[in-house]
Amino acid sequence: MGRFFWIIVAVMALGLVGLIAMEDGGTLFGLDGDGLARTLYLGVLGAVVGVGLLGSGQRFGPMARTLAIWLVIIMALMVGYQYRYELQDVASRLTAGLVPGSPLSMVDDDGRAAVMVDRLSNGHFEVRAAINGTAVNTVVDTGATVTVLSAADAIRAGFDPDALSFTVPIMTANGPAEAARITIDEIRIGDISRTRLPALVAAEGQLDRTLLGMNFIGSLSGFEMRGERLILRD
């Protein structure tokens, strides 16, 4: 093993000398400077692994299995890094399929953030939003002028109903109701975010679901329906 180690060191040293000599350009064994540097790096890494395995005293069979396992791990890490964005997209699609209303973030052809939402079996487009950092299921309602929070969702988002004035008349699916004016610090859907958004809170028992209104939707560059999917564009 000692002789093998010193042979590797000598080869690496010759390669390093060749790399220094190629500082002003040229090739060595058909490799340019970058190619030779990468080859030297891989050679050193391979020599370290090889010397470590040979010095472990293991027989060839177990040693070969250990080396194969490490090669598989290294290849898996490399593949995961190279395809990290594609894997993130797959994970988002799985989440959107498993958790109803989960937004699928993407980038459109113009490089802008976009969010895709699937229509649910009840016929509505429902999307999971983060209101002041709290997850809230909302119904996309293009007929609502402003975003309206249910009393329960408002409490979860940090608003105190006892400190609000319910003097704004609104019309809900259940008929006339009263609401209070608030300002949402941040509302986020996927990668689309809006801050200081004016909104309303419906009085207790007058609205069972939070409505995502046109004051949020109208701030987008556009939205479109493609079959059973709604796409919001920042």
Backbone hydrogen bonds, N-H to C=O, Kabsch-Sander energy under -0.5 kcal/mol:
donor,donor_aa,acceptor,acceptor_aa,energy
5,F,1,M,-2.4
6,W,2,G,-2.1
7,I,3,R,-2.1
8,I,4,F,-2.2
9,V,5,F,-2.3
10,A,6,W,-2.3
11,V,7,I,-2.4
12,M,8,I,-2.6
13,A,9,V,-2.4
14,L,10,A,-2.5
15,G,11,V,-2.3
16,L,12,M,-2.4
17,V,13,A,-2.4
18,G,14,L,-2.5
19,L,15,G,-2.3
20,I,16,L,-2.3
21,A,17,V,-2.4
22,M,18,G,-1.2
23,E,20,I,-1.4
25,G,22,M,-2.2
28,L,31,L,-2.4
31,L,28,L,-1.7
36,L,32,D,-2.6
37,A,33,G,-2.3
38,R,34,D,-2.4
39,T,35,G,-2.0
40,L,36,L,-2.6
41,Y,37,A,-2.4
42,L,38,R,-2.5
43,G,39,T,-2.3
44,V,40,L,-2.8
45,L,41,Y,-2.4
46,G,42,L,-2.8
47,A,43,G,-2.6
48,V,44,V,-2.5
49,V,45,L,-2.3
50,G,46,G,-2.9
51,V,47,A,-2.9
52,G,48,V,-2.2
53,L,49,V,-2.3
54,L,50,G,-2.8
55,G,51,V,-2.5
56,S,52,G,-0.5
56,S,53,L,-0.9
57,G,54,L,-0.9
58,Q,53,L,-0.6
63,M,59,R,-2.2
64,A,60,F,-2.8
65,R,61,G,-2.0
66,T,62,P,-2.4
67,L,63,M,-2.4
68,A,64,A,-2.4
69,I,65,R,-2.3
70,W,66,T,-2.2
71,L,67,L,-2.3
72,V,68,A,-2.3
73,I,69,I,-2.3
74,I,70,W,-2.7
75,M,71,L,-2.6
76,A,72,V,-2.4
77,L,73,I,-2.3
78,M,74,I,-2.3
79,V,75,M,-2.7
80,G,76,A,-2.6
81,Y,77,L,-2.1
82,Q,78,M,-2.6
83,Y,79,V,-2.2
84,R,81,Y,-1.3
87,L,83,Y,-2.4
88,Q,84,R,-2.0
89,D,85,Y,-1.9
90,V,86,E,-2.2
91,A,87,L,-2.5
92,S,88,Q,-2.3
93,R,89,D,-2.3
94,L,90,V,-2.4
95,T,91,A,-2.4
96,A,92,S,-2.6
97,G,93,R,-1.8
98,L,94,L,-2.1
99,V,95,T,-3.0
102,S,99,V,-2.0
104,L,116,M,-2.3
105,S,103,P,-0.7
106,M,114,A,-2.6
108,D,112,R,-2.7
111,G,108,D,-2.0
114,A,106,M,-2.5
115,V,232,L,-2.6
116,M,104,L,-2.3
117,V,230,L,-2.9
119,R,228,E,-3.1
120,L,124,H,-2.6
123,G,120,L,-2.0
126,E,118,D,-0.5
126,E,124,H,-0.8
127,V,138,T,-2.3
128,R,101,G,-3.2
129,A,127,V,-0.8
129,A,136,V,-3.1
130,A,188,R,-2.9
131,I,129,A,-0.6
131,I,134,T,-2.9
132,N,130,A,-0.7
132,N,186,E,-3.1
134,T,131,I,-1.8
136,V,129,A,-3.4
138,T,127,V,-2.7
138,T,136,V,-0.5
139,V,210,T,-2.6
140,V,125,F,-3.0
140,V,138,T,-0.5
141,D,139,V,-0.6
141,D,212,L,-2.2
144,A,141,D,-1.4
145,T,143,G,-0.5
147,T,198,P,-0.5
148,V,211,L,-1.8
149,L,200,L,-3.3
154,A,150,S,-2.4
155,I,151,A,-2.0
156,R,152,A,-1.9
157,A,153,D,-1.8
158,G,155,I,-1.4
159,F,154,A,-2.7
163,A,160,D,-1.7
164,L,161,P,-1.6
166,F,164,L,-0.6
167,T,165,S,-1.6
167,T,179,A,-0.7
168,V,179,A,-2.8
170,I,177,A,-2.8
172,T,170,I,-0.5
172,T,175,G,-2.5
175,G,172,T,-1.8
177,A,170,I,-2.8
179,A,168,V,-2.1
180,A,201,V,-2.2
182,I,199,A,-2.6
184,I,197,L,-3.1
185,D,183,T,-0.5
187,I,194,R,-2.7
188,R,130,A,-2.4
189,I,192,I,-3.1
192,I,189,I,-2.4
193,S,191,D,-0.5
194,R,187,I,-2.3
196,R,185,D,-1.7
197,L,184,I,-2.0
199,A,182,I,-2.4
200,L,147,T,-2.4
201,V,180,A,-2.2
202,A,149,L,-2.8
203,A,178,E,-2.3
206,Q,203,A,-2.1
210,T,137,N,-0.7
211,L,148,V,-2.9
212,L,139,V,-2.9
213,G,211,L,-0.9
214,M,144,A,-3.1
215,N,145,T,-0.7
216,F,213,G,-1.2
217,I,213,G,-2.1
218,G,214,M,-3.2
219,S,216,F,-1.1
220,L,217,I,-1.6
221,S,233,R,-1.5
222,G,233,R,-1.2
224,E,231,I,-2.0
226,R,229,R,-3.2
227,G,225,M,-0.5
228,E,226,R,-0.5
229,R,226,R,-1.2
230,L,117,V,-3.1
231,I,224,E,-3.2
232,L,115,V,-3.1
232,L,230,L,-0.5
233,R,222,G,-2.8
234,D,113,A,-2.9
